[in-house]
Each structure stands twice: as structure tokens, then as C-alpha cells.
Amino acid sequence: MSENFHCVMGAHIEPGEEITAAAISAAKHELSDDADLVKEMGDMSIGHDHSHDHGDEEGSFCEESSLGNMEKDEQDSMLSTLGSFYLYRRRAHSHLTHRRRVAFCNMPLYQQSILHGEGIEFVYKTLNGLDIAIESNAEIAEKIFHHSIETFGIDTLALAEKEWLDSVTTEDHDKVRSTLKQFYRDWSAEGAAERAVCYTPVMEELERRFGSLAAKDKAKVQVLVPGAGLGRLAFDIAVAGYSAQGNENSYHQLMASNYILNYTTKKEQHTLYPFINSFSNHRTRENQMRGVKIPDVHPSTPLADAAHGDRFSMAAGDFVDSYSGTETAGAFNVVATVFFIDTAVNIFSYLETIWKCLCDGGVWINYGPLLWHWENREADLKLAGEDAQGMELTADEVVKVAEALGFKLEHREKGQKGEYIGAGEDSMLKWVYEGEFWVMTKVPKVTKYTR
Ligand SMILES: C[S@@+](CC[C@H](N)C(=O)[O-])C[C@H]1O[C@@H](n2cnc3c(N)ncnc32)[C@H](O)[C@@H]1O
């Protein structure tokens, strides 16, 4: 996604309409059920900035913001993402269970008989159980598909064309699986332990700095969450009374968060089976097959309050493209980054963007590891049209660079240990991070280095 492209977490957003929770809330009332879909799809639109200016004013929708005016690669990317959610059901049945049934039939009879035996029952228990689990996950994937058509203003004529699914790549399919799994982290009760490690320190720092403000002043504290994923941290911040904007550049994440935030109808509406896609490293079959209920809270209920005060929004687009321009300069009191800064090609551009969009004295709160996403991926960078010029720094070095660019380090500590979508107690593989937690403030008017 190369352009600064704002989307509202909601539905039926008119050109020129502010991308705020209030707009979302109002829009949602217009969308009652799928029967209205055809009508809605006609006038659904999504803001799209054609100016290529950085940091366009939030909600400044282009007059001609329909899909027809978007760049072709943007459309293609959206359609292939949409297609991958649409195809989840058949692909999962084909890859997870059908293939194994065929393999089972080709095994020698004595092996089949052992696998049929008590305590294993691979076909009856595992494969049939997996089919049921796939159906449950597919229900979520298809809800995401349906509601994305609405929110993202997809041209239904494009979907009527036979070839529209041809563009779906293996990477798109992988992303659907990882995105569904991510609901476990952000929106299940079981994911609370992971969230406590990385979101709670952010919430506590906000509380320490702004918690004593009266509600109306708290609402004026503008918090930006770049790389917001499925939106839970931004949501929690808004629910705590602040104004929060999540920013994401992945359509998979945006489409999924749009559904969970705006269209789920009740708490624990779905059963998600996050771990069915991998057969590796499970001590017990139950570990692979366990389901979790999502969402653990019904987002619309607490968000209704945030909606009244325009305190919650999601913005689609690349972080640097979206927030390094003059329109967003000094716009935020806090930037909260969790598991994000290591997605930078060049950490300088992230740090400079954080600095720029913070107000003087504004606070940058960070928790995360440094698993540099682009390390050894020069070829991918070239494909994405980026110049490979990043440096994979250590945490100490990132802090030093930040200080040189105009941040004052207020606090730094080794964060708690935690997993990122860990597969549970009965997983034989645990990938445990010990992220860095730090708080820095923006020192205005740094003249040592020119930006
Ligand atoms: C490791 S995930 C972390 C998500 C979330 N913060 C969490 O803790 O679960 C990093 C997120 O950053 C997003 N991302 C990566 N590069 C980005 C960019 N340049 N602009 C906006 N979002 C970006 C990815 O799509 C992904 O959702």
C-alpha cells in the first residue's frame, strides 16, 4: 500500500466525511443486514488521497474516492486480499484435511488400522474434527469478506469477473491464516496474558501521565498507534478515555479489524480455532484443536461512548507516508508502538516520523523486540520498490539514534517475557521475546542534525 489512504472502521463513509468513531457509528446504523448489501455496495466509498502529499488531513476524502479512481495495484492488492478470505474455506479443507485423507487411503492397511485405533482415531477424530473447526474459522473469514466489500467500497463488478480470484497469491493465503490466528492474541480471553506483557505497560504509562485528568481533558490526549494490527491496543486506549488512532498498512489486518470492531454482534460470537493450520510441535491433539471464543468483549458497546466523542479511528496507509507530512506535524501527544519498530526498512524514517507527528514534549512509548523484518530480504525490498538501505541496529543503538534525532530518554527497562501468538502450554515450541520497554519525550527544535 503505497499511498496515504484513510479508511474508517465502519461502513458507508461519504467522501468528505470525517473518519471518526462518530461517523462509523452513524454509518453502522445504515447497514442493517446482508439483504441491504447490494444497495449499500453501490454507494459505499473509501477515502483515497490522490495528492501523494504526506500526512493529508485526516478525513480529507477525495471527491472521486471510488475504486474506479484508485491506482490499479492498489485495487489488485485489495481484491487479492479479499479473494484470500473468500477462498479460506475451500483451501483449508483441501490443504488440511482432504490431502491427508488421500494420503491415509494410500497407506498400508496395518498403518491405517493403527491410526484408526483407540487413542488416535486420526480420521474420525482428527480430520473430521478439523473439518468442523475449518467451518468455524471460515465463518469468520467470510464475514470479513462480506463486510470488507461494504467498507472498502469494492466494485462488485470486479468480483463478478471470473478471473478475480486468479490474483490471490500463496502469500495472501498465508496472511489469512496468520491474521485469523492473530484474533487469538488481540480478541480472545486466552490472549490476555500476551496482551498483559506488551499492552499493559503502555496503558500504565498513559495512566501515570494522564490518568488524573478530567474526562474532557483526557479525551483531548491524542494517541497514535502505528502498526495497530487488529486494533486491540488502540481500542483499549479509546475505551480508557483517550483519543486513539490506529494505523495499519496491511489490508488483511484492516479488513479483519474492520469486522471485529464494527460488525460483530455480541461478545464471544465466534469460536476460532487458531492453531489448526500447523500439525507440528503439538504434545496433544487437543492443543492443536482447541477453540477460543472471540471477541472477548463486544467492541461496539464501549466504542459507542468513544464514538460520541470522535475518539477512535483507524487510518490505512504506510506509517511514514501518512504521518511525516506537515498536516500531521505535532498532531499527537503520544505515539505508542508495540511490536512495530522492527518493521522499518530504515529505522531513521520511523524515528523521524514519530518525532515529527508528536507535539513538543510529546511522549513515545515503545514495547517490542528487534526482529528486523527486512533483514536478509533485499530481493523482497527491491520487488516492493524500496531501496535496501536499512541498518539493523541493537536496542542500545536505536536509543542512541533516537536521542540524536531529538528524543529524551525518560525510562528504559527490559520488558517482561512474552510470546507472540504462542501455541499454548502443550506446544513443544515456544518462541519467547523479552522486548524492550522505553518511554521518550520529544525535545523540540533540535538543530544538530538537519532532517
Ligand atoms: C508484528 S505486527 C504487530 C501488531 C500489533 N501492534 C501487535 O502487537 O499485535 C506489526 C504490524 O505493523 C504493520 N506494519 C508494518 N509496516 C507498516 C508500515 N510501514 N505502516 C503501517 N503499518 C505497518 C503490519 O502490517 C503489522 O500489522
The ligand as an ORCA input file, in Angstrom:
! r2SCAN-3c Opt
* xyz 0 1
  C       4.332     -7.538     14.377
  S       2.833     -6.787     13.938
  C       2.310     -6.074     15.470
  C       0.837     -5.763     15.505
  C       0.355     -5.219     16.849
  N       0.999     -3.995     17.189
  C       0.563     -6.251     17.927
  O       1.332     -6.002     18.868
  O      -0.071     -7.313     17.858
  C       3.384     -5.362     13.025
  C       2.248     -4.656     12.349
  O       2.738     -3.489     11.719
  C       2.135     -3.373     10.428
  N       3.056     -2.584      9.607
  C       4.260     -2.958      9.118
  N       4.837     -1.961      8.437
  C       3.991     -0.919      8.498
  C       4.020      0.407      7.972
  N       5.066      0.832      7.276
  N       2.969      1.212      8.217
  C       1.912      0.794      8.940
  N       1.826     -0.466      9.469
  C       2.840     -1.299      9.250
  C       1.975     -4.806      9.970
  O       1.009     -4.938      8.961
  C       1.580     -5.490     11.258
  O       0.208     -5.487     11.455
*
